[in-house]
Amino acid sequence: MNKNCAPMGWNSWDCYGAAVNEAIVRQNAEFMAKNLKQYGWEYIVVDIQWSEPTAQNHEYHPFTPLCMDEYSRLIPAENRFPSSAGGKGFAPLAEYVHSLGLKFGIHIMRGIPRQAVHAAAKIKGTDKTARDIAKTASICAWNTDMYGVNPEKEGAREYYNSLFELYASWGVDFVKCDDIAREMPHEESELILLSEALKGCGREMILSLSPGSAPLDKAELFKQTANMWRITDDFWDDWKLLYEMFGRAEKWCVHTGAGCWPDADMLPIGPLRQDYSKDDYTKFTKNEQITMLTLWSIFRSPLMIGGEMTGFDEFTMSLLTNERILKMHSNSRHSHPVWRRSIDGNEYALWVSADKGGGTYAALFNLGEADGTVTVSLEDLELCGNHKVTELWSGDEVGDVGALTVSLESHCAKAFYIV
């Protein structure tokens, strides 16, 4: 794991919900390896309910039987992930992803399967059972698969150790743990137990916590236990949600650092919700997608693609392969908003960050409903005199200036590198 670079990859949730299968994962991995790996994109993450044989879309089947091994650990459904047959789990799929020069990740739910608890199933490394360690009053509000684990019970640590021992044997590089980020402080001890199990498993893995909004007063806990944590509930292709992200990013920007990244969630671009319709495409306008990538990049959120990559058009690819914007994502330090104000009746926001290699990044956002032109003095960025400025999306050099006069369409953004 490069602690200086927030993770960049693809997650199956936005386009397939709980119903992704091995063929889909492989085709997206192949696309990333061929078209995006050279730009820093590397993680392929299988999202929720890969152990559910009958999953069809974004909806869950309540109390449905899941595929599980003898030690209360969920395993891939063979009808959806055929290479897992014979007890191989995700090892063959991870090996394939690794062969492409990429990294492999999975989604898990906090806790232990309810079916294991009801059956008093075994736990590896102890004579205690799933029933002995379950916290049955701790349940997910939106999914029926799991009970919480009581960390004070004998056998709880062995259970989580056995989980990450299994994931390490599969070759997992990234674990997205759900039903945990916003469950503080009442599930804090379970998060600590889970984090310790991951750190002790012998394999380096990114730990991502969902869903949000993660409580801001637990920022230090998240930085000590995880690598990324959601600052929002599920983020979709809706301008209102993107507009609200500016306030969330402002609160969390001071907590971004080496190996720790507040997570603004996936990028809902390209074909989405493919489990409902192959014709479903992002509802974000091109301008809104530019705004999203600009904010995520200067804020330094993880970048996780949500769309079916094999259906990307030329514009979508241009978003993901702009090396100047991606350099801002990897090089930004100490990002924060400078101001957010109304100018000529329209709302704008200005962000700034330092480039780790020298120089300054700035991003100007038109959050209003009208096109407009704004002049920004470089003194607002605490830069004196004239400076050479390059606009990152276009590559245009603005010149040796002491102020920027920027024309922006509604809901659009521009980003600048200043030396």
Sequence and secondary structure as in RCSB ss.txt:
>XXXX:A:sequence
MNKNCAPMGWNSWDCYGAAVNEAIVRQNAEFMAKNLKQYGWEYIVVDIQWSEPTAQNHEYHPFTPLCMDEYSRLI
PAENRFPSSAGGKGFAPLAEYVHSLGLKFGIHIMRGIPRQAVHAAAKIKGTDKTARDIAKTASICAWNTDMYGVN
PEKEGAREYYNSLFELYASWGVDFVKCDDIAREMPHEESELILLSEALKGCGREMILSLSPGSAPLDKAELFKQT
ANMWRITDDFWDDWKLLYEMFGRAEKWCVHTGAGCWPDADMLPIGPLRQDYSKDDYTKFTKNEQITMLTLWSIFR
SPLMIGGEMTGFDEFTMSLLTNERILKMHSNSRHSHPVWRRSIDGNEYALWVSADKGGGTYAALFNLGEADGTVT
VSLEDLELCGNHKVTELWSGDEVGDVGALTVSLESHCAKAFYIV
>XXXX:A:secstr
  TTS  EEEESHHHHTT   HHHHHHHHHHHHHHTGGGT  EEEE S TT TT  SSS  TT    B TTS B 
  TTT GGGGGGTTTHHHHHHHHHTT EEEEEEESSEEHHHHHTT B TTSS BHHHHEEEEEE SS  SEEEE 
TTSTTHHHHHHHHHHHHHHHT  EEEEES TTSTTTTHHHHHHHHHHHHTSSS  EEEE SS   GGGHHHHHHH
 SEEESSS   S HHHHHHHHHHHHHHGGG BTTBEEE   B  SB  TTT TT B  S HHHHHHHHHHHHHHT
  EEE S GGG  HHHHHHHS HHHHHHHHHEEEEEEEEEEEETTEEEEEEEEEETTSSEEEEEEE SSS EEEE
EEGGGGT  S EEEEETTT  EEEEESEEEEEE TT EEEEEE 
